């Protein structure tokens, strides 16, 4: 089974990151399947401080959720080393009912491709060419199921020459006098002795008695096989290493990380029936054909802390959403089948997930409990946000007891540190940024929460330049930056757009594209509802 990804929204805040980690931890603890927390944006400073406090690593970053080759049920075709025999390759194909096998070199990387058609073409060629070159003795012994008669005297590791069959009543003397001849015979001692005396390259004894003196031969390879002469005459050609006949040029391959849409385009322009699949280390892991593209296995995702397509992962239309856990308004995400949706009017997604731990009788590990407590503090702005409920406070206190932390001290640690001066205005603006579509109006709202708004306001010109750029690029009607001051219990709004919109929505007089809104701490419960009431 593939992983089920648990992800928060783009430009994730602390609640979003921790919710994905906490929910994946819960489901894995219940033994359902392998749930994996991921993120679709950068970790902000506040979240990093919280993770560092508890010694936890952030979830891995993923760029999008588009269907990849790794999501397909591609064939786990065995990859054969380029030194194996043609005979072994043919047996592998026959036993596995496959037409193409990848050929790899010593380190497992792609060497070439071998098809049943390649072997058939080679067989037809051998009907007119009865010569073989540099065939390893080991290979011959393998395909002929033979034993080496003169094993202790022989110094030759490979053989070359023209292949002859010595029939009981008629054979070609050239096979017996040529020092490079390869003679296949039955129980014909006089023929064998003449071939050894003339220095023949190899004698293959088919269902024949072996004389002791033949073991003393130093030049001629003497192999005894239980196979018939007819069978041996065909198998000697199949003793060649597959490297000799496999296709090596113009091979198209795909990596597990390649996207399905891109693979389709390439396959439509090519004529091959099968393509090798490589992992991140260039190792061959299987093969893929057009058949596998018909019913791709879509990624499965649980969305936390959001339910709006514009805030979710790119490629969302190519995934199966299994569940949504959120505390925001219902938005525009659509699914192809019924799913579980848990949406509660609380101040933090982690409050909901704590309740789910409680319902299942699972106590979160101390570090996870500490992260969840910190996330609730973050999203409720230390319980000062109007989104905060009694349930948020109760759950945070319970989590604090599990983790052995002080909510007051943890909150001070989260908000006391100032906004990083080392980051650009654009980086700070995009850290907690969301897009909204309200009654035909498109807006973007970013929020920076801090304990010293004056320090952030010193960069107002930088922020407004970024906001103007964003408005022009996305054709937004309004772009807002909320600078929420925890100590002043209010937010400064910097904006790009209509002064009249700000004046009517918030009942204040703007000055230099800036206003202060006392008591306003929440984007979702105070800013967005006021704009919705104006435009609705």
Number of C-alpha atoms within 10 A of each C-alpha: 5 14 13 20 21 26 32 31 26 22 22 25 25 28 27 26 33 33 32 29 23 22 25 23 20 22 16 13 16 13 10 9 14 15 24 22 25 20 26 23 21 18 21 19 18 24 24 15 17 23 22 12 15 15 10 13 9 18 18 11 14 13 11 13 21 20 22 20 25 20 17 19 14 19 16 12 20 19 24 24 22 24 17 16 26 26 21 18 25 22 12 19 18 12 8 11 9 15 16 24 25 27 27 20 16 10 10 17 19 25 21 23 26 23 21 16 11 15 19 11 12 15 15 10 11 13 9 8 11 14 15 17 12 12 20 18 17 15 22 25 17 15 20 25 14 19 18 18 22 20 16 11 14 17 12 14 11 16 19 17 21 16 20 21 20 19 15 11 5 8 14 12 13 11 26 26 16 17 20 20 25 29 26 24 26 21 15 15 16 9 21 26 16 15 25 23 15 18 20 24 25 26 26 28 28 23 15 17 12 16 11 9 10 17 17 14 18 17 19 27 28 28 23 21 21 14 17 16 20 12 11 23 20 14 18 21 23 24 24 23 22 25 21 12 18 20 17 14 9 7 13 14 16 21 20 18 15 16 17 20 13 12 17 12 10 14 16 10 8 9 8 12 13 22 20 27 27 22 15 9 9 15 18 26 21 20 23 21 15 14 11 15 17 9 9 18 19 18 21 18 22 24 24 28 27 25 24 20 17 18 19 22 23 16 13 19 17 15 18 18 24 18 18 21 24 26 23 19 14 11 13 11 15 13 13 9 8 10 13 11 14 14 19 15 15 21 30 30 29 35 26 23 22 25 13 14 19 13 9 11 10 13 15 20 14 17 18 24 26 27 29 32 33 30 30 29 29 25 25 23 25 21 19 19 23 17 21 21 17 11 16 25 19 12 21 25 15 15 28 21 16 18 19 13 17 13 19 10 9 21 20 14 15 25 22 15 14 16 19 12 10 8 10 13 20 16 13 21 22 21 21 23 21 19 16 17 14 16 11 10 13 16 21 20 23 22 24 20 23 23 21 19 21 12 13 20 16 10 12 18 12 13 22 21 14 19 27 17 14 17 19 10 9 11 12 20 16 21 22 24 25 26 24 28 23 21 13 12 16 21 26 23 22 24 25 22 17 12 16 13 15 23 13 13 17 18 11 13 14 17 10 9 17 18 19 19 17 13 16 20 28 23 19 16 16 16 19 17 15 17 19 14 10 15 13 10
